[in-house]
Amino acid sequence: MIPFQFNVDVVTELEKTLPSFKLIVPSFVIKELLGLKKNKKSKIRVNAGLAIKIAKSSNIIIKNISLNENESVDNALLRMSKVLATNDKELKRKARKMGIAVVYLRQKGYLAIDGHIV
């Protein structure tokens, strides 16, 4: 939901930064966003709705991936990712510990990559 918090076109920036990669959103993330659309705070509701619209755009693939039994969304992302785009501090730390490259928003204005991308 970073594009709306910091007014950054993350999809375009990701495509420029990693032109040979396909942008994939797992279906379980869409499900989580649908849950956030029911949040009592209108800002979260609106941002989640806009994030779903972006995820459904033509340059992003929604891949039907299920969570394993008792698996958190974060753990599933770690399980399936070679490169992970997130600004969540704990998720970034876990990803780097597992050798997963992390793309994140830096100084509220540009994307940075932590790790080696093959």
C-alpha positions, -999 to +999 in steps of 0.1 A: +000+000+000+031+022-002+020+039-035-007+057-016+012+064+016+041+080-001+028+089-036+054+066-053+045+045-084+061+013-071+050-008-101+067+014-126+098+017-104+100-021-100+097-025-137+125-001-143+147-015-115+141-052-124+131-052-161+137-090-165+115-100-136+077-106-136+057-089-109+037-116-091+011-111-063+001-143-046-037-149-043-033-150-005-021-114-005-052-104-024-073-122+002-055-103+029-061-070+011-098-079+008-098-084+046-082-050+051-110-034+029-133-043+058-112-023+083-129+003+104-103+030+095-113+045+062-077+052+051-068+015+054-100+005+036-093+029+007-056+020+004-064-017+004-090-012-024-065+008-045-038-019-039-062-045-052-068-025-083-031-022-089-026-059-083-052-066-109-036-044-136-023-060-168+014-059-159+010-079-127+004-116-125-019-129-097-007-164-090-031-188-073-010-199-043-024-211-010-011-208+025+000-241+040-018-252+072-011-227+100+012-207+078+013-169+081+012-146+051+048-135+059+061-171+061+044-180+028+060-149+011+094-161+024+087-196+012+079-186-024+101-155-030+135-151-047+131-113-045+106-097-021+093-062-022+083-050+013+089-022+037+080-044+067+111-043+090+107-078+104+099-094+071+129-077+055+152-090+083+139-126+079+142-125+041+178-113+043+186-140+068+173-165+043+193-150+014+162-135-003+169-102-020+146-074-007+134-044-026+121-016-004+112+021-004+140+043+009+136+078+021+100+078+009+111+084-026+130+057-043+135+019-044+166+002-030+177-034-032+193-052-004+209-085-015+221-102-046+196-106-075+205-134-100 
